């Protein structure tokens, strides 16, 4: 697929078919992920691919708990403001309810902690999120749906212990992957002109 078509139609997918993802297709997605830019070519990323039904149910259960406890009240309040927000809330709530049983693949994206154990703050994901974007774009090009989620971090300690992830590694995202029940795109976004300045803040063409 043309790269611009991929980007323009890569909407968040939260409803999945039960069809398994073939290994060769999954290999293509992961190969694209590790082609991403990495600061200093450090390549500190790691990917835990969860396909076992019992493991998916465990991880999905912790995701659901975190969603209900930390996100649901905020999302429900936002949903009351507009029909568009209500649709997003309903979709995200559906994913929370079904994270552990519907998507055939869950990908936990991780990275080694920075050297010296320092909290890198806003720089922490600079060498992780490009790999996530590559992963999601490659999935779309191959007819697979994904959704970037981070709510699992509220139960990160439990998930790390269950999956054997060492203390020296942080988790950044939990991505459901599979063939979508719904169609892709087109995306609705603000025009670039509304969020772009030239040479200094607020200076537009």
Secondary structure, DSSP 8 states (H G I E B T S, - for coil): --HHHHHHH------B-S----HHHHHHHHHHHTTS--GGG---EEEEEE--HHHHHHHHHHHHHHIIIIIHHHHHHHHTT-HHHHHHHHHHHHHHHHTTTTSSEEEEEEEE--GGG---GGGTTTTTHHHHHHHHHHHHHTT-EEEEE-GGGGGHHHHHHHHT--TTEEEEEEEEEE-BSS---------GGGS--SSSTT---
